[in-house]
Amino acid sequence: MRTPHRLALTALVAVLALAGCSGGARTDDSAPATASPSSPSLSSPSPPPASSPPASRPPAPPPPSATTETLTPTPTPTPTAPPPPPPDPVMPALHSRTYEQARAELARAGVSTARLKPGAQHKDVTVPRDHDGWYICDTSPRPGAPVTAATTVTVRLARDFSDCTTSFNGYLHQENDPAHTP
């Protein structure tokens, strides 16, 4: 019965090969292995086959140590540029609207109404405190221009919208114009 002997020999070679691959204790490969008398044998000793070449083992990697171990640095994230500031709001077209409508339109456009300054369209007219119903004849800056946080929005007002187009050298009433001669 040669089958059990071959099976035992193959199992022994496999166990030794696995022990060498698992990073076990390194031995000098040039010295023959000897069995100790106290170690049990799996099967009866038999001579190794003469025709089989010796099993070659790949060299085991060296154990890691603190001095030879190299660490790969973790890539630091590239700092991203802060997002660009939002563009400045644009001056809306306010011509022919009331002062109250203009304030609401400016707020919708993102322009601070605290920067809104009313003024009279004509030199001989004084704008009252309650001018919400007065009409806008002209604006500065012009419609479509960017309005920065430091920009003052000036609106020229008239009590009636038809007064926006009436002017006598900047005066609403011709008799108030110093250049007028009756």
Secondary structure, DSSP 8 states (H G I E B T S, - for coil): --HHHHHHHHHHHHHHHHHHHTT-----TTS-----TTS--SS------SSS-------------TTT---------------------B----TT-BHHHHHHHHHHHT--GGGEEEEESSTT----S--TTSEEEEEES-TT-B--TT--EEEEEESSGGGGS--BTTBSSGGG-TT---
